[in-house]
Amino acid sequence: MTRYVILGTGVAAIAAAESIRRVDATSPIAFISEDPHGYYSRPGLAYMLTGEVDEKQLFSYRPDDFKKLNAHFYRAEVTRILPGEKIIEATPNLRIPYDRLLVAVGAQAVRLKATGCQLAGVVKLDHMEDARSILAQAKHSRAAVVVGGGITALELAEGLSARHVKVHLLIRNERYWPNVLDEAESHIIETRLAEDGIQIHFQSELAEILGKNGKVAGVRLESGAQIRCDMVAYAIGVAPRIQLAKDSGIACERGVLTNEKMETNLPDIFAAGDIAQVFDPQTGRATIDSLWTPAREQGRIAGANMAGGVETYIKAVPFNVTRLGGLTTTIIGSVGTGRESDMVGIARGDSETWRQIPDAIITQSGFEVNRLRLMIGEKHILGAIVMGDQKLSSPLETIIREKVDILPIRARLLEKNAPLADILVHFWAGIAG
């Protein structure tokens, strides 16, 4: 009998338990998490804010699913991992032994440090309670300032706008998400936000949150300008929750370092999900991906190896479907336009791989809200952004992942005003049979 303990109840944690149960039906599994809501879709919180889904729909795991895991859930805060004794200490007065341990406690929103950040009305979108708080406060708010330039900031802006709150979006750059999007793509998103009544303040940074009677009353920008508002919502990045691991002697950099088997430097301790900085044998580097699908796959691999298997996590081509300005957008492979110095932050729904700039030619096509951009190498398509019509997303993901030789169509793709979509559709029809 092997005693399995899993810290966390997110997608990596659940995937690990499912993987364990495929080969070990009887050994005890214990989950420990301070999150009272357990497993739910965190990406779905954005749609809860806009009112497109209700809270119940985020809980896709049913009682029968939990029964299949045959696990014990502890709602507790872990205070110490004792690797020498193989004991987990948690409040209140819990000491839980383990034979195999998975650390899957995820990441958390980077905290805003501006003056006034303690005022009532300052919110973030990190978990279910945050979403509930935002919805409650939005009912009594007329205007909000959103701070941040990534996906989560946009989700906050759109969610509040959908609740009839006037939104001011502060972006420190000259355009939206320049690390990933090109100028035309940024402009598409910015235009759609403006059509929804969201006012963007470019090259603007928060200097101070102004308050009255302990509540948000407005903000002052670095330029000296002031904006009146009842709420300040921020999304300035996420950081893996590594302090517990560091205190326990687990090797960490920005995340918990693991090999390709999801093992840490300490025996019988694994890590997966947003907290894991996983070694990629293809590049020789350890990277973090704050994305749902990699977290699930890492959890699956970790669980299999905890149960005695020998499986390897191979970093897949990044494939992320999101919504920007109400526009479905798929980002595949290497498409970033940022510099190496831009790779420090990790935004929720972001992936470092997007920002690795290959030696490639950029070709693009599109109009209005249907747009396709490709990153073309010598023999392969290295990355793509598909905005609007998504028919090409799946074929492109396969072409990029499988490194399909595009020499037969490369010259045509690079022709001026080439009909990229038509070329790709015919090419895909030929190779897909």
C-alpha positions in Angstrom: 0.0 0.0 0.0 1.3 3.4 -1.0 0.1 6.6 0.8 -0.5 9.4 -1.8 -0.8 13.0 -0.7 -1.7 15.8 -3.1 -1.4 19.4 -2.2 -4.0 21.4 -4.1 -7.3 20.6 -5.8 -6.8 22.2 -9.2 -6.7 20.5 -12.6 -3.2 19.1 -12.1 -4.1 17.6 -8.8 -7.3 16.0 -10.0 -5.5 14.7 -13.2 -2.8 13.1 -10.9 -5.4 11.3 -8.8 -7.2 10.0 -11.9 -3.9 8.7 -13.2 -3.0 7.0 -9.9 -6.4 5.3 -9.8 -5.9 3.8 -13.3 -3.1 1.6 -11.8 -3.8 1.6 -8.1 -7.4 1.3 -7.1 -7.1 0.9 -3.3 -4.2 2.9 -1.8 -5.3 6.0 0.1 -5.2 9.4 -1.6 -5.4 12.5 0.5 -6.0 16.0 -1.0 -5.1 19.0 1.2 -6.2 22.5 0.2 -7.4 25.6 1.8 -9.7 26.4 -1.1 -13.2 25.8 0.2 -14.5 25.3 -3.3 -12.2 22.5 -4.4 -12.0 21.7 -8.1 -13.7 24.0 -10.5 -12.8 25.8 -13.8 -10.8 28.8 -13.0 -10.7 29.9 -16.7 -14.5 29.9 -16.5 -14.5 32.7 -13.9 -14.3 35.2 -16.8 -17.5 33.9 -18.2 -19.1 34.0 -14.8 -18.3 37.7 -14.6 -19.9 38.4 -18.0 -23.0 36.4 -17.0 -22.5 33.9 -19.8 -22.3 31.0 -17.4 -23.5 30.7 -13.8 -21.4 29.5 -10.9 -22.8 26.0 -10.9 -21.5 25.4 -14.5 -17.9 25.8 -13.4 -18.1 22.7 -11.3 -17.8 20.1 -14.0 -16.7 17.3 -11.6 -19.8 15.5 -10.2 -20.2 13.6 -6.9 -19.8 10.3 -8.8 -16.5 11.5 -10.2 -15.2 12.2 -6.8 -16.4 8.8 -5.6 -14.3 7.1 -8.3 -11.2 8.8 -6.8 -11.9 7.2 -3.4 -10.0 10.0 -1.8 -10.1 12.0 1.4 -10.2 15.8 1.2 -8.8 17.9 4.0 -9.7 21.6 4.0 -6.6 22.9 5.7 -3.6 25.2 5.2 -0.3 23.3 4.9 2.3 24.9 7.1 5.3 22.5 6.6 6.5 19.7 4.5 8.9 17.5 6.4 10.7 15.4 3.7 12.9 13.5 6.2 9.9 12.2 8.1 7.6 12.2 5.1 5.0 14.1 7.0 2.8 17.0 6.0 1.8 19.5 8.8 -1.3 21.5 8.4 -3.7 23.6 10.4 -5.5 22.8 12.6 -3.0 20.3 14.2 -2.8 17.9 11.3 0.1 15.6 10.7 -0.5 13.5 7.5 2.1 10.9 6.4 2.9 10.2 2.8 4.9 7.8 0.7 4.5 9.9 -2.5 3.7 13.6 -2.5 2.6 15.9 -5.2 2.9 19.7 -4.8 0.2 21.2 -7.1 -0.7 24.4 -5.3 -0.6 26.5 -8.4 0.1 30.2 -8.7 -1.5 33.4 -7.3 -2.1 36.9 -8.6 0.8 39.2 -8.0 -0.3 41.7 -5.4 -0.8 45.4 -6.2 1.6 47.5 -4.1 0.3 51.0 -4.9 -0.7 53.4 -2.1 -4.4 52.8 -1.3 -4.4 49.2 -2.3 -6.0 48.2 1.1 -9.1 50.3 0.4 -12.5 48.6 0.0 -13.2 48.2 -3.7 -9.7 47.0 -4.8 -10.2 43.6 -6.4 -8.4 40.9 -8.4 -9.5 37.8 -10.2 -7.7 34.8 -8.7 -10.3 32.4 -7.5 -14.0 31.9 -6.9 -14.3 34.2 -3.9 -12.7 37.0 -5.9 -15.3 36.6 -8.7 -18.1 36.6 -6.1 -16.7 39.8 -4.6 -16.4 41.5 -7.9 -20.0 40.7 -8.9 -21.3 41.9 -5.5 -19.4 45.2 -5.7 -20.3 45.8 -9.4 -23.9 46.1 -8.4 -23.2 49.3 -6.6 -20.4 50.7 -8.8 -20.6 53.3 -11.6 -17.0 53.3 -12.7 -14.0 51.0 -12.4 -10.3 51.3 -13.3 -8.6 48.1 -14.5 -4.9 47.8 -14.3 -3.0 45.4 -16.5 -2.2 44.6 -20.1 -2.9 40.9 -20.5 -5.7 38.4 -20.9 -6.9 38.6 -17.3 -7.1 42.4 -17.3 -9.2 42.2 -20.4 -11.5 39.6 -18.7 -11.9 42.0 -15.8 -12.7 44.9 -18.1 -15.2 42.9 -20.2 -16.8 41.4 -17.1 -17.3 44.8 -15.4 -18.5 46.4 -18.7 -21.1 43.6 -19.0 -22.3 44.5 -15.6 -22.9 48.1 -16.8 -19.9 49.6 -15.0 -18.0 52.3 -16.9 -14.5 50.8 -17.4 -11.1 52.6 -17.7 -8.3 50.2 -18.8 -4.8 51.3 -17.9 -2.1 49.9 -20.2 1.5 50.9 -19.6 2.5 50.1 -23.2 1.6 52.0 -26.4 -0.8 49.2 -27.4 -2.4 46.1 -26.1 -0.3 43.0 -25.4 2.7 43.8 -27.6 4.7 40.8 -26.4 2.3 38.5 -28.3 0.1 40.5 -30.7 1.3 42.7 -33.7 0.1 46.2 -34.2 -2.9 45.2 -36.4 -4.1 42.5 -33.9 -3.8 44.9 -31.0 -5.8 47.5 -33.0 -8.5 45.0 -33.7 -8.9 44.3 -30.0 -8.7 47.9 -28.9 -11.4 48.9 -31.4 -13.7 46.2 -30.2 -13.2 47.3 -26.6 -13.9 50.9 -27.5 -17.1 49.8 -29.2 -18.2 48.2 -25.9 -17.6 51.5 -24.1 -14.3 50.5 -22.5 -11.9 53.5 -22.4 -8.2 52.6 -22.8 -5.5 54.8 -21.4 -2.3 54.0 -23.2 1.2 54.5 -21.6 -0.5 55.0 -18.3 0.6 53.8 -14.9 -1.2 53.8 -11.6 0.5 56.1 -9.0 -2.1 56.0 -6.2 -5.5 54.8 -5.3 -7.6 57.6 -3.8 -10.0 56.8 -1.0 -12.9 58.3 1.0 -14.2 56.8 4.1 -12.1 53.7 3.6 -13.5 53.1 0.1 -12.1 53.6 -3.4 -12.9 57.1 -4.7 -10.6 57.3 -7.7 -7.0 56.9 -8.9 -4.1 59.2 -9.7 -1.9 58.3 -12.6 1.9 58.9 -12.9 1.1 61.7 -15.3 -0.9 63.4 -12.5 -4.3 62.9 -14.1 -7.1 61.6 -11.9 -10.0 59.3 -12.7 -13.0 59.0 -10.5 -14.1 55.4 -9.8 -15.7 53.1 -7.2 -13.5 50.0 -8.0 -10.0 49.2 -8.9 -9.4 45.8 -10.5 -5.9 44.6 -11.2 -4.2 41.8 -13.1 -0.5 42.4 -13.2 0.7 38.8 -13.5 0.8 35.6 -11.5 3.6 34.0 -9.4 3.9 30.3 -8.5 3.3 29.7 -4.8 6.7 28.3 -4.1 7.5 29.5 -0.5 6.3 26.3 1.1 8.4 24.2 -1.2 11.5 26.4 -0.7 11.2 26.2 3.0 11.1 22.4 2.7 14.3 22.2 0.7 12.7 21.6 -2.6 14.8 23.3 -5.4 13.1 26.3 -6.9 13.8 29.1 -9.3 10.7 31.0 -10.4 8.8 27.7 -9.9 9.5 24.3 -8.4 12.1 22.7 -10.5 11.2 19.3 -11.9 12.7 16.9 -14.4 10.7 15.6 -17.3 9.1 12.9 -15.0 7.7 15.7 -12.8 10.1 14.7 -10.0 11.7 17.4 -7.8 15.2 17.1 -6.3 13.8 15.4 -3.2 12.9 11.7 -3.3 9.2 10.8 -3.7 8.2 14.5 -4.1 6.7 15.6 -7.4 5.3 18.9 -8.7 2.8 19.8 -11.5 0.7 22.6 -12.8 1.3 26.3 -12.5 3.8 25.9 -9.8 6.1 23.6 -11.8 9.1 24.7 -13.8 9.6 21.7 -16.0 12.8 20.7 -17.7 12.3 20.4 -21.4 14.8 17.9 -23.0 14.1 19.4 -26.4 15.4 22.8 -25.5 17.5 22.0 -22.4 15.6 24.6 -20.4 13.1 24.5 -17.6 10.0 26.6 -18.2 6.7 27.5 -16.7 3.4 27.3 -18.6 0.4 28.8 -16.9 -2.1 27.1 -19.1 -4.9 24.6 -18.3 -4.0 21.8 -20.8 -0.3 21.6 -19.8 -1.3 21.5 -16.1 -3.6 18.6 -16.8 -1.0 16.7 -18.7 1.7 17.4 -16.1 -0.7 16.1 -13.4 -1.4 13.0 -15.4 2.3 12.3 -15.9 3.1 13.0 -12.2 0.3 10.7 -11.0 1.4 7.8 -13.3 5.0 8.1 -12.0 3.9 8.4 -8.4 2.2 5.1 -8.9 5.3 3.4 -10.2 5.2 4.2 -13.9 8.0 5.7 -16.0 6.4 8.4 -18.2 7.9 11.5 -19.6 6.3 14.9 -20.0 7.0 16.3 -23.5 6.3 19.9 -23.8 3.7 20.3 -26.5 3.4 23.1 -29.0 1.5 25.9 -27.1 -2.2 25.9 -28.2 -4.4 28.3 -26.4 -7.9 29.4 -27.4 -9.0 32.5 -25.6 -11.3 35.5 -26.2 -10.0 39.0 -26.7 -12.4 41.8 -27.0 -15.2 39.2 -27.5 -13.2 37.8 -30.4 -12.2 34.1 -30.4 -8.5 34.0 -30.8 -6.2 30.9 -31.1 -2.5 31.2 -30.5 -0.3 28.3 -31.6 3.4 27.9 -31.2 5.9 30.8 -31.4 4.3 34.0 -32.3 5.6 36.6 -29.9 7.0 39.9 -30.8 8.7 40.7 -27.5 12.4 40.8 -26.5 14.2 38.4 -24.1 13.7 40.9 -21.3 9.9 40.6 -21.7 10.0 36.9 -20.7 10.1 37.6 -16.9 6.4 37.9 -16.2 3.9 35.1 -16.4 0.4 36.1 -17.1 -2.6 33.8 -16.5 -3.4 32.1 -19.8 0.1 33.0 -21.1 3.0 30.8 -22.2 6.7 31.6 -22.3 7.1 29.7 -25.5 5.0 32.3 -27.4 7.7 34.9 -26.7 10.6 32.9 -28.1 11.3 34.6 -31.3 12.5 32.2 -34.0 14.5 33.2 -37.1 11.4 33.3 -39.3 9.5 35.4 -41.8 6.2 36.9 -40.7 3.4 36.7 -43.2 -0.2 37.7 -42.5 -3.6 38.1 -44.0 -7.0 39.2 -42.8 -9.6 41.9 -42.6 -12.0 43.2 -40.0 -12.3 40.4 -37.3 -11.1 37.5 -39.4 -7.3 37.4 -39.4 -4.5 34.9 -39.8 -0.9 35.4 -39.0 1.8 32.8 -39.6 5.4 32.6 -38.5 7.2 30.7 -41.3 10.6 29.1 -41.0 12.8 27.5 -43.7 10.7 24.3 -43.9 7.9 24.6 -41.2 5.3 26.9 -39.9 6.5 27.8 -36.4 3.5 29.6 -35.1 0.1 31.1 -35.9 -2.6 33.5 -34.6 -6.1 32.9 -35.8 -8.7 35.6 -35.0 -12.3 35.2 -35.7 -13.1 32.2 -38.0 -11.5 29.2 -36.4 -11.7 26.6 -39.2 -7.9 26.6 -39.6 -7.0 26.3 -35.9 -7.0 22.5 -35.7 -5.1 21.9 -39.0 -2.5 24.5 -38.1 -2.0 23.0 -34.7 -1.3 19.7 -36.3 1.0 21.2 -39.0 3.0 23.1 -36.4 3.1 20.2 -33.8 4.1 17.6 -36.4 6.5 19.9 -38.1 5.0 19.2 -41.5 7.2 20.1 -44.4 5.7 23.2 -46.1 8.3 23.5 -48.9 5.6 22.7 -51.5 3.6 25.8 -50.5 6.2 28.1 -48.9 6.8 30.3 -51.9 3.1 30.7 -52.5 2.5 31.7 -48.8 5.2 34.4 -49.2 3.7 35.9 -52.3 2.3 39.4 -51.9 -1.4 39.3 -51.0 -1.4 35.5 -51.0 -4.7 33.9 -50.1 -3.3 32.2 -47.0 -6.4 30.5 -45.9 -7.1 29.0 -49.3 -3.5 27.8 -49.7 -3.6 26.1 -46.3 -7.0 24.5 -46.8 -5.9 22.9 -50.1 -2.5 21.9 -48.5 -4.3 20.3 -45.5 -6.8 18.5 -47.7 -3.8 16.9 -49.5 -1.9 15.7 -46.4 -5.0 14.7 -44.4 -6.2 12.5 -47.2 
